[in-house]
């Protein structure tokens, strides 16, 4: 377990007047909450108001986290991938309420012929578990992967309930984009061309060869003691770790591909280079905040149509069987590829129902709040899985909303 304390003086960056409390809480993460390496960025009304970073990108060598350090953000990648799908929607390449098989005919196997794009993106298709074994080679072969996904039988009647498509949702989004894109680009390539380049972002789904590993913060796996505490907090993990539960939808979802459950693999170049749109997005934290800021303020920089923004921001509706997630065994809300607030809460904080984003296993979080006109991102290198939000990230986010409240007075 990594125990080195990082001095709060190792924090760099700036905040705009009125947002000083954001910096105070970010520094406190290092001084008293065990943060090792992290960055946070906030945009408000289209302007950056906080840009902070600190600690180590490599705790073994004590290499500092720098202004341009990149970090792997795990499931935050799903939200970035969903942005690419939103761009495709705005270009008229797909309709959220059209059947997936209209664009991807092979998908209409084993009872999936009526699954809509909206249901697929809302984790309602019953495809959270993939039964055919997946390895790194298969993940890199988009045609082979698409064929496997097309053959998969749903675990429930699509559209009736939802369950976290932990790994599969990224590949399903990727194949959907490939099918509707006239250039047949992968999701990672489409994201670079249609989202990252127009917005001048540095964020990759599939790390390019010319980006050196020395710029990337190394993932610090969770220690065994913390793992036991996490097990107590998350009932679904008891299914994940119990071989007797091997037929459960939770076990089947998490353990294929098994290689993605080993967080140490995320420090390997081969895992960083393959496109895994649910897991291995790597980028600058301020780039994630900027992207969500664009969506929070109308999407003009991406030429998003009003109907696309309206679809993203309208309060989400649960499937007929309710909010309970069949995989995570807890209440959840998904819409068009994003996590959404439910009962006025978003990762432990009161927030507008218009908000949308995604959290990651490391405690990372990035989201748009159109009501507050905020784009926010927090990225960190140390794995630590909490239920309603990592306390370090949540402390900074809570401070942000206190600042916004004072700003509006």
C-alpha positions, 0 to 999 in steps of 0.5 A, a space after each residue: 500500500 502506498 503511504 507516502 504523504 504529499 505536501 500540499 505545497 506540491 499543488 500548482 495551478 490557479 483559480 479565478 477570484 471567487 473560486 478560492 475554496 476549490 483550491 483550498 479543498 484540493 490542497 487539503 486532499 494532499 495535506 490530510 486526505 491521502 491524495 497522491 497525484 491528481 488534477 482538477 479543472 472547472 469551466 463556468 459559463 465557457 471560461 476556465 475558472 480552476 486549473 489545479 494539479 499536484 503530487 506525483 505522476 510516478 510515486 516510485 520515482 517521485 516524478 511530479 504531476 505536471 501541467 500537461 500530465 495525462 491520466 487514465 480515467 477508467 469509466 470516465 472514458 464512457 462519457 467521452 465516448 458518448 460525446 462522439 455518439 452525440 456528434 454522430 446524432 447531431 450530424 444526422 448519422 443516427 437516430 436515438 430512437 431507431 433500431 440498432 439493427 437498422 445501422 448494424 444488421 448483424 446485431 439482429 440476432 438472438 432477440 435483439 432485432 428491436 433494440 433501439 439506440 436509446 435502449 443500447 446507450 441506456 444499458 437496457 439491452 441486456 448485453 452487459 455480459 459477453 459469453 465468448 472469451 475476450 482477450 487483448 488480441 480480440 479487443 484489438 480486432 474490431 471486426 471479430 469483436 463486433 461479430 461476438 457482440 452481434 451473436 450475444 444473447 441478451 440477459 433480459 428482455 431489452 428495454 425492460 430493465 437496465 444493468 451496467 454494461 461495464 466493458 461492453 458498452 464501449 465496444 457497442 458504441 464503437 461499432 455503432 459509430 463505425 457502422 454509421 460513419 461514412 469513413 468507417 472510423 473507429 470510435 477512438 479515431 472519430 473522437 479525435 477527428 470530430 471532438 478532440 481536434 475541433 476543441 483542441 483537447 488532449 484526450 485519447 481512446 487508444 494511446 497513439 505511438 507518439 505519446 510517451 509513457 513518461 507523460 502519463 500518471 501511473 495507476 496505483 492499485 488499491 491495497 488489500 486492506 482497502 480492498 476488504 473495506 470496499 468489499 463491505 461497502 459494495 454488495 455486488 463485489 461479493 458476487 464478483 469475488 465468489 466463484 459459486 456466483 459464476 452464473 450470476 449476471 454480475 460475475 459474468 459481466 465483470 470477469 470477461 475480459 478478466 485482464 481488465 480487472 487487473 488495474 496494473 495492466 493499465 500501466 502497460 503500453 499494449 493495454 493503453 494502445 488498444 481502444 477500450 472505450 469503456 476503460 482506458 481513456 487517457 488525457 489531460 483533466 482540463 480537456 475533459 472539463 473543457 469538453 463537458 463545458 462545451 456541452 453545458 453551454 449549448 455545444 456550438 463549438 461542435 456544431 451540435 444541434 439544439 435537438 441533440 443538446 435537448 436529448 442529452 439534458 432532458 431528465 432521464 426516465 427509468 426502464 419499466 422495472 425501475 432504477 435497480 441496476 441488475 449488475 451493480 445491485 443498486 439504484 442507477 440512472 443512465 441515458 444516451 451513454 451517460 450517468 444521470 442524477 436520480 432523486 436530485 443526487 449525483 455521486 452524493 451531491 445535490 445537482 440539477 437533473 439536467 446534469 450528465 457525465 461519468 465516474 471512474 474506478 479511480 475516483 475520477 469524475 467528469 460531467 456537464 451541469 447545463 443548469 449551472 453552465 459548468 464543465 467539471 473534471 477530477 482525475 487521480 492516479 490512485 485506485 479507491 472505489 467508493 459508493 456515492 463519490 470519492 471523498 477527495 473529489 466530492 470535497 472539491 466538487 462541494 466547494 465548487 457548488 458553494 462558490 457558485 451559490 455565492 457567485 449567483 447572489 
